[in-house]
């Protein structure tokens, strides 16, 4: 019966009964072996309409891949099934929505290489262990709201949104994302804990009220404002910053704080260790931070130029996948007397849609002449 109705199940069962003729009682020996193997084949689904896309989400099984066609899917889509599954666009695939572009209730999905435009919320993630890669979100209220845990967002581009990314859940990670909005770019509330932000470029404000986060090599062009405790900072660039005075901040050094006023006392200052300890810093950072009062003090460091180059490349390939992407050097700050500390070409290698590419960026780092001697590149 199992072989007929369930061809993907293999079932064996053996029973042996032995009778002991020598004794008054009989001995029953029961030997059984049960082997169930699920050998269902993974499917590749190519939905040709909005209704078919939702149907593909509803019927997806672990191992399935949903390949979006080069078309505009319209609607508010819900993913409730669990993976591992993949949703992938071809570079010209898009979702247009009014409410929530994709409501991700499931877990273990990989979403990549498509655009979402127009909804109140671009992507709402309530599941766990999902990965978003190379997704472009435009003209959203909130581009991403992440309430689940252990999700990863990488190489995504956000523009024209009221809020970029809300990290409401814990242990979520952001890598190499570009958030090109003037409003709050990244918002981490107090209940959020223990995530990792690496090499993101945020043109809006970054608000970190959560605890136990690690920030490395990020750029916050409109300020980094920290209220949470036990957060660790290494190699970040912030145009304006403030830190809590009542709890611990772990400053690993190499940070650049620029555009600050002369009376800004909320910053970790390696030249004032006693003040650091009073503000809650464990100790002066092992690597010198750089401070600038009254204006930008440097261009993008090398890591930021590399990150920005990757974003520009991905966005250009997304919009014109058959053409060679064009890149612009980061805008240089303007001030009076300046010294060039770094002027070189940086090779940037990246992978998008399975294709490895490489290009060069011209990186220029300038500082005012009067402080050039104190800056190391």
ChimeraX attribute file (.defattr): number of C-alpha atoms within 10 A of each C-alpha:
attribute: neighborCount
match mode: 1-to-1
recipient: residues
	/A:1	6
	/A:2	10
	/A:3	10
	/A:4	8
	/A:5	8
	/A:6	11
	/A:7	12
	/A:8	15
	/A:9	16
	/A:10	14
	/A:11	13
	/A:12	10
	/A:13	9
	/A:14	9
	/A:15	11
	/A:16	9
	/A:17	11
	/A:18	11
	/A:19	11
	/A:20	11
	/A:21	9
	/A:22	7
	/A:23	8
	/A:24	7
	/A:25	9
	/A:26	12
	/A:27	12
	/A:28	12
	/A:29	11
	/A:30	10
	/A:31	10
	/A:32	10
	/A:33	9
	/A:34	10
	/A:35	10
	/A:36	10
	/A:37	10
	/A:38	11
	/A:39	10
	/A:40	12
	/A:41	11
	/A:42	13
	/A:43	14
	/A:44	14
	/A:45	17
	/A:46	14
	/A:47	18
	/A:48	15
	/A:49	15
	/A:50	17
	/A:51	13
	/A:52	14
	/A:53	21
	/A:54	18
	/A:55	15
	/A:56	21
	/A:57	22
	/A:58	13
	/A:59	11
	/A:60	24
	/A:61	18
	/A:62	17
	/A:63	15
	/A:64	20
	/A:65	22
	/A:66	20
	/A:67	19
	/A:68	25
	/A:69	18
	/A:70	14
	/A:71	16
	/A:72	17
	/A:73	24
	/A:74	17
	/A:75	19
	/A:76	19
	/A:77	23
	/A:78	20
	/A:79	21
	/A:80	17
	/A:81	20
	/A:82	19
	/A:83	19
	/A:84	18
	/A:85	24
	/A:86	20
	/A:87	19
	/A:88	21
	/A:89	22
	/A:90	17
	/A:91	27
	/A:92	18
	/A:93	19
	/A:94	23
	/A:95	23
	/A:96	20
	/A:97	21
	/A:98	15
	/A:99	18
	/A:100	25
	/A:101	29
	/A:102	21
	/A:103	20
	/A:104	23
	/A:105	16
	/A:106	22
	/A:107	24
	/A:108	18
	/A:109	25
	/A:110	18
	/A:111	19
	/A:112	23
	/A:113	25
	/A:114	23
	/A:115	25
	/A:116	27
	/A:117	23
	/A:118	21
	/A:119	25
	/A:120	19
	/A:121	27
	/A:122	34
	/A:123	25
	/A:124	21
	/A:125	24
	/A:126	20
	/A:127	23
	/A:128	23
	/A:129	18
	/A:130	26
	/A:131	18
	/A:132	19
	/A:133	22
	/A:134	26
	/A:135	25
	/A:136	25
	/A:137	29
	/A:138	21
	/A:139	18
	/A:140	27
	/A:141	19
	/A:142	24
	/A:143	32
	/A:144	26
	/A:145	21
	/A:146	23
	/A:147	19
	/A:148	23
	/A:149	23
	/A:150	18
	/A:151	25
	/A:152	20
	/A:153	22
	/A:154	20
	/A:155	24
	/A:156	25
	/A:157	24
	/A:158	27
	/A:159	21
	/A:160	20
	/A:161	28
	/A:162	18
	/A:163	25
	/A:164	33
	/A:165	24
	/A:166	20
	/A:167	27
	/A:168	22
	/A:169	23
	/A:170	23
	/A:171	20
	/A:172	25
	/A:173	20
	/A:174	22
	/A:175	20
	/A:176	25
	/A:177	26
	/A:178	27
	/A:179	28
	/A:180	18
	/A:181	19
	/A:182	18
	/A:183	18
	/A:184	21
	/A:185	28
	/A:186	24
	/A:187	20
	/A:188	24
	/A:189	18
	/A:190	14
	/A:191	13
	/A:192	22
	/A:193	24
	/A:194	16
	/A:195	24
	/A:196	19
	/A:197	19
	/A:198	21
	/A:199	25
	/A:200	27
	/A:201	25
	/A:202	27
	/A:203	22
	/A:204	22
	/A:205	25
	/A:206	25
	/A:207	21
	/A:208	22
	/A:209	20
	/A:210	24
	/A:211	24
	/A:212	19
	/A:213	25
	/A:214	17
	/A:215	19
	/A:216	20
	/A:217	23
	/A:218	25
	/A:219	30
	/A:220	25
	/A:221	19
	/A:222	21
	/A:223	24
	/A:224	23
	/A:225	19
	/A:226	20
	/A:227	20
	/A:228	25
	/A:229	23
	/A:230	20
	/A:231	24
	/A:232	18
	/A:233	21
	/A:234	21
	/A:235	22
	/A:236	24
	/A:237	28
	/A:238	26
	/A:239	21
	/A:240	24
	/A:241	24
	/A:242	18
	/A:243	22
	/A:244	18
	/A:245	19
	/A:246	13
	/A:247	16
	/A:248	21
	/A:249	27
	/A:250	21
	/A:251	24
	/A:252	18
	/A:253	21
	/A:254	20
	/A:255	24
	/A:256	22
	/A:257	26
	/A:258	22
	/A:259	19
	/A:260	21
	/A:261	12
	/A:262	9
	/A:263	7
	/A:264	11
	/A:265	15
	/A:266	15
	/A:267	19
	/A:268	28
	/A:269	21
	/A:270	19
	/A:271	12
	/A:272	11
	/A:273	16
	/A:274	13
	/A:275	19
	/A:276	23
	/A:277	16
	/A:278	13
	/A:279	20
	/A:280	19
	/A:281	25
	/A:282	16
	/A:283	19
	/A:284	22
	/A:285	22
	/A:286	11
	/A:287	14
	/A:288	18
	/A:289	23
	/A:290	19
	/A:291	19
	/A:292	20
	/A:293	15
	/A:294	11
	/A:295	15
	/A:296	22
	/A:297	26
	/A:298	24
	/A:299	20
	/A:300	22
	/A:301	20
	/A:302	20
	/A:303	16
	/A:304	22
	/A:305	22
	/A:306	21
	/A:307	26
	/A:308	26
	/A:309	25
	/A:310	25
	/A:311	24
	/A:312	17
	/A:313	22
	/A:314	26
	/A:315	23
	/A:316	17
	/A:317	19
	/A:318	25
	/A:319	14
	/A:320	13
	/A:321	15
	/A:322	10
	/A:323	10
	/A:324	10
	/A:325	16
	/A:326	12
	/A:327	17
	/A:328	10
	/A:329	13
	/A:330	16
	/A:331	9
	/A:332	14
	/A:333	14
	/A:334	15
	/A:335	12
	/A:336	8
	/A:337	10
	/A:338	17
	/A:339	15
	/A:340	13
	/A:341	17
	/A:342	17
	/A:343	11
	/A:344	13
	/A:345	13
	/A:346	16
	/A:347	12
	/A:348	17
	/A:349	13
	/A:350	17
	/A:351	12
	/A:352	18
	/A:353	17
	/A:354	7
	/A:355	7
	/A:356	9
	/A:357	12
	/A:358	11
	/A:359	16
	/A:360	14
	/A:361	19
	/A:362	16
	/A:363	20
	/A:364	21
	/A:365	20
	/A:366	23
	/A:367	24
	/A:368	18
	/A:369	13
	/A:370	10
	/A:371	12
	/A:372	15
	/A:373	11
	/A:374	8
	/A:375	13
	/A:376	10
	/A:377	7
